[in-house]
Amino acid sequence: MRLGGRGRRRLGLAAVMAAVAGVLAPLVARAASFDGYSGPNAYVRVSDGTSIALNIQTPAGRQPAGGWPTIIVIDGYEGASAPLSTTGAPVYAGGHYVVVHMSIRGTGCSGGRFDLFDQRSARDGYEIIEWLAHQKWSNGKVAIWGHSYSGLEGWLVAATRPPHLVAATLSGLIDDLYKGISDEGGVSNTGFPLLWTLGYRPLRDVGAGTGSGVVLNQDPVCAANQAGRVPPDVADSPVPNYALSLGEDSQWFISHSLITYLDGINVPIELVQTYQDEQTGPRGTNLLFQRLEQRKPGLPKRLLLTNGYHDTTWQPPELHHDRMAWLDCYVRNLCTGDILNPAHRVKVFWEMHPDRTGALVSNGVTADRSWPLSTTRWTRYFFGAGGRLATARPSPREGSDPYLAGSGRAGAWTDLPGQFGASQSLSGNAGQPATDANLPDEVRYQTAPFAASTAIAGPIDVTLYASSTAPDTEFYVELSDVDAKGRMTRLQRGMLKASHRAIDPSQTDYDAAGDIIRPFHPDTNTLTALVTPGQVVRYEIEVFPVGHVFRPGHRLLLRVTAPPASDSLNFYTPTTPPAVDTIFHDAAHPSSVLLPFIPLDGTTLGPALPCGAQVGLERCGAPLP
């Protein structure tokens, strides 16, 4: 298998950062100094004089000879304003670790200027880890635990290579801030990225809803740090930089994305990903694992994959215990289970669902040495007349299917998952006539029912031959499971703006046969890359990875439409005019989808679950019309 990366233009920056970290190592280890306790927090002054807040929890009982190891969570919300036991991070440390909650600069009780995912904050983490390693209760070993915001910060800190950092377990990551969340396929997402950047993050900065007022009253240092906080540097914030990029990828996104700092990761690392992550997206963690494997095949690494929402990455006991086992192995030299089994470096948890007690459990596990799985059988299904999706190539005159793109942005999911209150319904006309011209607002293609349980797991590529009446248009591809009663459960999506169709072959992923399994679109120089109205153009569309078992009698449904106005926490803002788009599926224009089928030999699956029972997949729609 040939694997790409974000590109040669990033290697220079990554190499420079690694070199800088190496030069700074002997200096910053001595730079952080204890600044005293006040209220619930400890304060450490880092090398530029900024006061960083820590909440330090030591285990009950007598300190062991040589001291305890430390788990640190590097947070940009309330951070040190709250102990980790109230935030859902590693509360099952078993009394074997000192657990530290750190506020990054400009947030929580820390001083300084806040800049999102900047290298100064990463350097603070380096200095704090080295300070922790030299405390009288420490045995010198520090590990990073992170999920979502603290996961992204944890990666950036790990990439600075603190000498006393020995392991990390991270989940809910974004590999690339542009491609993975802000503009998937060049389609502008003004939902979660803006809601989080401009609203949720600033509100949680000082611990909204976690008793931060009490912290301030008890902690004058915290109050002083917040009162004297330097405003964020507007010139380096994501919103103006995005506006200046005119909707294209830019140096700001590159310098603030995790994938830029692959070369800095040098400790055993475990990564966790859910396929239906409505916040940080379903792409990042598995792709970071792939790229790490390409760059550093000898580095101990592990990948856990499951269906589920954003928070599912740390809630299920199976995943949480695996993460603690990973740290115990590389921090405490206590290796249990299959942690060191090279054939189990990747684990796919099938059909995660709540049991009778409400705990999340899987319905079977497939282990493998690599991702995509080494047993993957890449199989191409072709679009055909009558909405057929089959392995047989289309005939020379099989035809085409027009639909109206951009007419009310209909036919998409509008529910908000999990804690946001699912509505369990579909919006729009679901393929029914949208205009007097009797054109639907989507086209559908589906397989014949599967005769036996059939699994897919991995990235997916859709090859689309299409024309448009507009000079630019946006395609939204959605994969769903349709049961024997016609009820539809959405699995995954992908999208592409026509003007972003250019591909860099050197950074694209291919299977052994040379077929694209994940296209790489540079997302630059697009403003003049319009299409000629009416001309048939080939598009390669990345559908984000997913793992799913189609039970007997179920079918795979593929829908092509315009991006929805709302899709969970994502809001796709149209930047192209309404148009009639036409999908072609004849011998000269074989539109298709390349699927990663996985044999279930050796995997024991539990009984089939009711429609809507799987976490992340409870959006079980009414029967198709």
C-alpha positions in Angstrom: 0.0 0.0 0.0 1.3 3.4 -0.9 0.5 6.1 1.6 0.7 9.9 1.3 1.0 12.7 3.8 0.0 16.4 4.0 3.0 17.2 1.9 6.5 18.1 1.3 5.8 21.7 2.1 5.2 20.7 5.7 8.3 18.7 6.2 10.5 21.8 6.4 8.4 23.3 9.2 8.2 20.0 11.1 12.0 19.5 10.8 12.6 23.0 12.1 10.3 22.6 15.1 12.1 19.3 16.0 15.5 21.0 15.8 14.3 23.9 17.9 12.9 21.5 20.5 16.3 19.7 20.6 18.2 23.0 21.1 15.8 24.2 23.8 15.7 20.9 25.8 18.6 21.6 28.2 17.4 25.2 28.7 13.7 24.9 29.4 14.2 21.9 31.7 15.5 24.5 34.2 13.3 27.3 33.2 10.0 26.5 35.0 10.0 27.6 38.6 7.5 26.9 41.4 5.4 30.0 42.1 3.4 28.8 45.1 0.0 27.5 46.0 -3.1 29.6 46.4 -6.5 28.0 47.0 -6.9 24.7 45.0 -4.1 25.5 42.5 -0.4 25.4 42.2 1.3 27.9 39.9 4.5 27.4 37.9 6.2 30.3 36.2 7.6 29.3 32.8 10.6 30.7 31.0 8.9 33.9 29.7 7.5 34.7 33.1 3.9 33.6 32.5 2.2 31.9 35.5 0.6 28.5 34.6 -2.0 27.0 36.8 -2.0 23.3 37.8 -4.4 21.3 39.9 -2.4 18.4 41.4 -4.0 15.3 42.8 -1.8 12.9 44.7 -3.0 9.3 45.5 -4.2 8.4 48.9 -1.8 6.4 51.0 2.0 6.3 51.5 4.2 7.4 48.6 6.1 4.5 47.1 9.9 4.3 47.2 11.1 6.4 44.2 7.8 8.3 43.9 4.7 8.2 41.7 4.5 8.6 37.9 2.3 11.4 36.7 -0.6 11.7 34.2 -1.1 15.3 32.9 -4.1 16.6 31.0 -3.4 19.9 29.2 -6.7 21.8 29.0 -8.0 25.0 27.6 -11.3 25.1 29.4 -11.5 25.6 33.1 -8.3 23.7 33.3 -6.7 23.9 36.7 -9.9 25.5 38.1 -11.3 22.0 38.5 -9.8 18.6 39.5 -9.8 15.9 36.9 -12.3 13.8 38.8 -15.0 16.2 37.7 -14.1 16.3 34.0 -14.3 12.7 32.9 -10.5 12.3 32.2 -8.5 9.5 33.8 -10.5 9.1 37.0 -9.7 5.3 37.1 -6.0 5.8 37.6 -6.2 3.3 40.5 -4.2 5.2 42.9 -1.0 4.6 41.0 -0.5 8.1 39.5 -0.4 11.7 40.5 -2.9 13.3 38.2 -2.4 16.9 37.0 -4.8 19.2 35.3 -3.1 22.1 33.5 -4.6 25.3 32.2 -2.9 26.5 29.0 -1.9 30.1 29.0 -4.6 32.7 28.6 -7.3 30.2 29.9 -8.6 29.1 33.3 -6.5 30.4 36.1 -3.3 30.8 34.0 -1.9 34.1 32.9 -0.6 35.2 29.5 -2.0 35.6 26.0 -4.2 32.9 24.5 -3.5 31.8 20.9 -5.3 28.7 19.6 -2.9 25.7 19.2 0.2 27.9 19.1 3.7 26.7 19.7 4.2 28.9 22.8 1.5 26.9 24.6 3.1 23.7 23.5 6.5 24.9 24.9 4.7 25.6 28.2 3.6 22.0 28.3 7.2 20.9 27.8 8.4 23.0 30.7 5.6 21.9 33.0 6.3 18.2 32.3 9.9 18.7 33.1 9.0 20.6 36.3 6.6 17.8 37.3 9.3 15.2 36.7 11.6 16.8 39.3 9.1 17.1 42.1 9.8 15.2 45.3 6.8 13.0 44.8 7.7 12.1 41.2 9.5 9.1 39.9 10.5 11.1 36.8 7.9 9.5 34.4 5.1 11.6 32.9 2.3 10.5 30.5 -0.2 12.6 28.6 -3.9 11.8 28.6 -6.1 13.9 26.3 -9.5 14.0 24.7 -10.7 16.6 22.2 -9.2 20.0 23.2 -6.8 18.4 25.7 -6.0 15.7 23.1 -5.0 18.3 20.5 -2.9 20.2 23.0 -1.5 16.9 24.2 -0.3 16.0 20.7 1.4 19.4 20.2 3.1 19.2 23.6 4.3 15.6 22.9 5.7 16.8 19.6 8.1 19.1 21.5 9.7 15.9 23.0 10.0 16.6 26.7 12.7 14.2 28.0 10.6 12.9 30.8 7.5 12.2 28.7 7.2 8.4 28.3 3.8 7.7 26.8 0.5 9.3 25.6 -3.1 8.2 25.0 -5.1 10.7 22.9 -8.6 10.7 21.4 -11.0 13.0 19.5 -8.3 14.6 17.4 -8.3 16.7 14.3 -5.5 15.9 11.9 -5.8 19.0 9.7 -7.9 22.0 10.8 -8.8 22.9 7.2 -9.4 19.5 5.6 -10.7 17.8 8.7 -13.2 20.2 10.1 -13.3 23.8 8.7 -13.7 23.0 5.0 -14.2 19.3 4.3 -13.6 18.9 0.6 -13.6 22.7 0.3 -17.2 22.9 1.6 -17.4 25.7 4.2 -18.5 24.5 7.6 -19.8 27.5 9.6 -21.2 25.3 12.4 -19.1 23.7 15.1 -15.8 25.4 14.2 -17.3 28.8 14.6 -19.6 27.9 17.5 -16.7 26.4 19.4 -14.1 29.2 18.5 -16.4 32.2 19.2 -18.7 30.8 21.8 -18.2 27.5 23.6 -14.5 27.8 24.2 -14.5 31.3 25.6 -17.4 30.5 27.9 -15.6 27.5 29.2 -12.3 29.4 29.5 -12.9 30.3 33.2 -14.8 27.2 34.1 -18.4 28.1 33.3 -20.7 25.7 35.1 -18.0 24.2 37.2 -17.9 26.5 40.2 -15.3 28.9 38.8 -16.8 31.7 41.0 -15.8 29.8 44.1 -12.3 29.2 42.7 -11.9 32.9 42.0 -13.1 33.8 45.5 -10.7 31.4 47.1 -7.8 32.0 44.8 -6.5 35.6 44.4 -3.7 34.5 42.1 -6.3 33.1 39.7 -8.4 36.3 39.9 -5.3 38.4 39.3 -4.2 36.3 36.3 -7.7 36.6 34.7 -7.8 40.4 35.5 -4.4 41.0 33.9 -4.9 38.6 31.0 -3.5 39.9 27.7 -6.2 39.8 25.0 -5.8 37.2 22.2 -3.7 38.2 19.2 -6.3 38.9 16.6 -3.8 38.7 13.8 -3.1 35.1 14.8 -6.7 33.9 15.4 -8.5 31.5 13.1 -11.4 33.6 12.0 -9.5 36.5 10.3 -7.0 34.1 8.9 -9.7 32.0 7.4 -11.4 35.1 5.9 -8.0 36.2 4.4 -7.5 32.8 2.9 -10.7 33.3 0.7 -11.9 29.8 1.6 -8.7 28.1 0.6 -6.1 26.2 2.7 -3.4 28.5 4.1 -0.2 28.7 6.1 -2.2 29.4 9.3 -4.0 26.1 9.0 -0.8 24.3 8.2 1.1 25.7 11.2 -1.7 25.0 13.6 -2.5 21.4 12.5 -1.4 18.3 14.3 -0.3 16.5 11.1 2.4 19.2 10.7 4.2 17.9 13.8 4.3 14.2 13.1 8.0 14.1 13.2 8.1 15.3 16.8 6.2 12.3 18.2 8.7 9.9 19.8 6.9 8.2 22.7 4.5 5.2 22.6 1.1 6.6 21.7 -2.4 5.2 21.6 -5.1 6.9 19.5 -8.9 6.5 19.7 -11.5 7.5 17.1 -15.3 7.3 16.7 -16.7 7.3 13.2 -19.6 9.6 13.9 -17.8 12.3 15.9 -20.0 15.4 15.6 -17.4 17.8 17.0 -13.8 17.1 16.0 -14.9 14.9 13.1 -14.3 11.3 12.0 -11.1 11.7 10.0 -8.2 12.8 12.2 -7.1 10.1 14.6 -7.0 7.2 12.2 -5.2 9.3 9.6 -2.6 10.4 12.2 -2.0 6.8 13.0 -1.5 6.0 9.3 0.9 8.8 8.8 2.9 7.9 12.0 3.1 4.3 10.8 4.5 5.6 7.5 7.0 7.9 9.0 7.9 5.8 12.2 7.0 2.2 11.7 9.1 1.2 14.7 7.4 3.5 17.2 5.0 1.7 19.5 1.5 2.8 18.6 -2.1 1.6 19.0 -5.4 2.6 17.4 -8.9 1.9 18.8 -11.9 2.5 16.5 -15.6 2.4 17.2 -19.0 3.7 16.2 -20.2 6.5 18.4 -20.3 10.2 19.1 -17.5 12.5 20.2 -17.7 11.5 23.9 -17.8 7.8 23.1 -14.0 7.9 22.7 -13.5 7.8 26.5 -16.8 6.6 27.9 -17.0 2.8 27.1 -15.2 0.7 29.7 -13.5 -1.4 27.0 -11.8 1.6 25.6 -11.0 3.3 28.9 -9.5 0.2 30.4 -7.4 -0.3 27.2 -6.1 3.2 27.5 -5.1 2.7 31.2 -3.5 -0.6 30.2 -1.4 1.3 27.6 -0.2 3.8 30.2 0.5 1.1 32.8 2.6 -0.8 30.2 4.8 2.1 29.1 4.8 4.1 32.4 4.7 1.4 35.1 6.2 -1.5 33.1 3.1 -3.5 33.9 2.0 -4.9 30.5 -1.3 -6.9 30.5 -3.7 -8.3 27.9 -2.7 -7.8 24.3 -1.0 -4.5 24.7 2.3 -5.8 23.3 0.8 -8.1 20.7 1.9 -6.7 17.3 -1.1 -8.4 15.6 -3.4 -6.4 17.8 -2.1 -2.8 17.3 -5.4 -1.9 15.7 -8.7 -2.9 17.2 -12.1 -2.3 15.6 -15.0 -2.4 18.0 -18.2 -3.4 16.2 -21.7 -2.2 17.1 -21.0 -0.3 20.3 -24.3 0.0 22.2 -25.6 0.4 25.8 -26.2 -2.8 27.7 -29.0 -3.3 30.2 -27.1 -1.3 32.8 -26.5 1.6 30.4 -22.8 0.9 30.0 -21.5 1.0 26.5 -20.3 -2.4 25.2 -19.2 -3.7 21.8 -20.8 -6.6 19.9 -17.5 -8.0 18.8 -13.9 -6.9 18.1 -11.5 -7.4 15.2 -7.8 -7.0 15.8 -5.2 -6.4 13.2 -1.6 -5.1 12.8 -2.3 -2.1 10.5 -4.8 0.5 9.4 -6.4 0.1 6.9 -6.7 -3.5 8.1 -4.3 -6.0 6.4 -7.3 -8.2 5.5 -9.1 -5.5 3.6 -10.7 -6.6 0.3 -11.1 -3.4 -1.7 -14.2 -3.8 -3.9 -15.6 -1.4 -6.4 -19.4 -1.0 -6.8 -20.6 0.8 -9.9 -23.6 3.2 -10.1 -26.2 1.9 -12.6 -29.6 2.5 -14.1 -32.6 2.3 -11.7 -30.5 3.3 -8.7 -28.5 0.1 -8.9 -25.2 -0.3 -7.0 -23.3 -3.5 -8.1 -19.9 -4.9 -8.9 -20.8 -5.3 -12.6 -19.5 -2.4 -14.8 -22.2 -0.3 -16.5 -23.2 -0.9 -20.1 -22.2 1.6 -22.8 -25.6 3.4 -22.8 -26.7 2.9 -19.2 -27.5 6.6 -18.7 -27.4 9.4 -16.2 -29.4 10.9 -13.3 -30.0 14.6 -12.9 -31.0 16.3 -9.6 -31.5 19.8 -8.4 -28.5 21.0 -6.3 -29.0 23.8 -3.8 -32.8 24.0 -3.8 -33.5 24.4 -0.1 -30.6 22.2 0.9 -33.0 19.4 1.6 -32.9 15.7 2.2 -30.3 15.7 5.1 -30.2 14.8 8.7 -31.1 17.6 11.1 -31.0 15.9 14.5 -28.4 16.7 17.1 -26.7 13.7 18.7 -26.4 12.4 22.2 -26.4 15.2 24.8 -27.7 17.7 22.2 -31.0 15.9 22.0 -31.6 13.7 19.0 -34.8 14.2 17.0 -34.6 10.9 15.2 -35.8 12.2 11.9 -35.0 13.3 8.4 -35.7 16.7 6.8 -36.4 17.7 3.2 -38.3 15.9 0.5 -36.0 12.8 0.7 -35.8 12.5 -3.1 -39.3 13.5 -4.0 -39.9 16.2 -6.7 -38.4 19.5 -5.6 -39.6 21.7 -8.5 -42.1 22.0 -11.3 -39.4 20.5 -13.5 -40.0 17.2 -11.6 -36.3 16.9 -10.6 -35.4 15.3 -7.2 -33.0 17.0 -4.9 -30.9 13.9 -4.6 -30.0 10.7 -6.4 -29.8 7.2 -4.8 -28.0 4.0 -5.6 -28.2 0.9 -3.5 -26.9 -2.7 -3.4 -28.9 -5.9 -3.4 -29.6 -7.2 0.2 -26.6 -8.9 1.7 -27.1 -12.6 2.3 -24.8 -12.8 5.3 -23.3 -10.4 7.8 -20.9 -8.3 5.8 -18.4 -5.8 7.3 -16.6 -2.7 6.0 -13.9 -0.8 7.8 -11.6 1.8 6.4 -11.5 4.9 4.2 -13.9 5.1 1.2 -13.4 6.8 -2.2 -16.3 7.8 -4.5 -15.4 8.3 -8.2 -18.1 10.6 -9.6 -18.5 11.6 -13.2 -20.8 14.6 -13.2 -21.8 17.7 -15.0 -23.4 20.9 -13.7 -25.3 23.8 -15.2 -23.2 26.1 -12.9 -19.5 26.9 -13.0 -19.1 25.6 -9.5 -21.1 23.2 -7.4 -20.9 21.1 -4.2 -21.4 17.4 -3.9 -22.4 15.6 -0.7 -22.2 11.8 -0.6 -23.8 9.9 2.2 -23.6 6.1 3.0 -26.5 4.5 4.9 -27.6 1.1 6.1 -31.2 0.2 5.0 -32.8 -2.7 6.8 -35.3 -5.2 5.5 -38.2 -2.9 6.5 -36.7 0.0 4.6 -35.5 2.0 7.7 -32.4 4.0 7.0 -29.5 4.6 9.4 -26.8 6.9 8.3 -23.2 5.7 8.6 -20.8 8.3 7.1 -20.5 11.2 4.6 -18.0 12.9 2.4 -18.1 16.0 0.2 -16.3 18.0 -2.4 -16.6 21.5 -4.0 -16.0 21.2 -7.8 -13.4 23.9 -7.9 -11.4 21.9 -5.3 -11.2 18.8 -7.4 -7.5 19.0 -8.1 -5.5 16.0 -6.7 -1.9 15.7 -5.6 -0.9 12.1 -6.5 2.1 12.2 -4.2 0.0 12.7 -1.2 -3.0 10.5 -2.2 -3.5 7.1 -0.7 -3.7 4.0 -3.0 -4.4 0.3 -2.5 -2.1 -2.4 -3.8 -3.9 -2.3 -7.2 -3.2 1.5 -7.6 -6.8 2.6 -7.0 -7.4 5.7 -4.9 -8.6 4.9 -1.4 -8.3 8.5 -0.1 -7.7 11.5 -2.4 -5.6 14.4 -1.4 -6.9 17.8 -2.6 -4.5 20.7 -2.2 -7.4 23.1 -1.7 -5.3 26.0 -3.2 -5.5 27.8 -6.5 -9.2 27.0 -6.7 -10.7 30.5 -7.4 -10.1 30.1 -11.1 -10.6 26.3 -11.2 -14.2 26.5 -12.4 -15.9 23.9 -14.6 -17.5 24.4 -18.0 -21.3 24.2 -17.6 -22.5 21.0 -19.2 -19.1 19.3 -19.4 -18.6 15.9 -17.7 -15.9 16.0 -15.1 -14.3 13.3 -13.0 -14.3 13.9 -9.2 -12.7 11.8 -6.5 -14.5 12.3 -3.2 -13.2 11.3 0.2 -15.7 9.6 2.4 -14.5 9.5 5.9 -13.6 6.1 7.4 -16.3 4.0 8.9 -16.6 0.5 10.4 -20.0 -1.2 10.1 -21.6 -4.7 9.8 -24.5 -5.0 7.3 -26.6 -7.8 8.8 -28.4 -10.3 6.5 -31.2 -8.6 4.5 -29.7 -5.1 4.8 -28.5 -3.0 1.9 -25.9 -0.3 1.4 -27.5 3.0 0.2 -25.4 5.8 -1.4 -27.0 9.2 -1.8 -25.6 12.2 -3.7 -27.1 15.6 -3.0 -26.1 19.1 -2.1 -24.5 19.6 1.3 -27.3 20.1 4.0 -27.9 23.4 5.7 -27.5 21.6 9.0 -26.0 18.2 9.8 -25.8 17.7 13.6 -23.4 20.4 14.8 -22.1 21.1 11.2 -23.7 24.0 9.2 -22.7 23.9 5.5 -22.9 27.4 4.1 -23.6 27.3 0.3 -21.0 29.2 -1.8 -22.2 28.0 -5.2 -25.4 28.9 -7.1 -28.3 26.5 -7.4 -27.8 24.2 -10.4 -28.9 21.0 -12.1 -26.2 18.4 -11.5 -26.1 15.2 -13.4 -24.4 11.9 -12.4 -23.3 9.7 -15.3 -23.0 5.9 -15.1 -22.2 4.5 -18.5 -19.1 2.6 -19.9 -17.3 5.9 -20.6 -18.2 7.4 -17.3 -18.3 4.6 -14.7 -19.2 6.4 -11.5 -18.4 4.1 -8.5 -17.5 3.7 -4.9 -14.5 1.7 -3.6 -15.4 -0.1 -0.4 -13.2 -1.7 2.2 -14.8 -5.1 2.9 -13.4 -7.0 5.9 -13.8 -10.7 6.4 -15.3 -11.6 9.8 -13.4 -14.9 10.1 -12.3 -15.2 13.7 -14.6 -12.4 14.9 -17.5 -13.4 17.1 -20.4 -11.1 16.7 -23.2 -10.9 19.2 -26.9 -11.0 18.1 -28.1 -8.3 15.7 -29.2 -5.1 17.5 -32.5 -3.3 17.0 -32.5 -0.4 14.6 -31.3 2.7 16.5 -29.6 0.7 19.3 -26.0 1.4 18.2 -24.5 4.5 19.8 -23.8 7.2 17.1 -26.3 5.4 14.8 -29.5 5.9 16.6 -30.8 8.1 13.8 -33.0 5.4 12.5 -35.2 7.0 9.8 -38.7 6.0 8.6 -39.0 3.6 5.7 -37.9 5.0 2.4 -40.6 6.2 0.1 
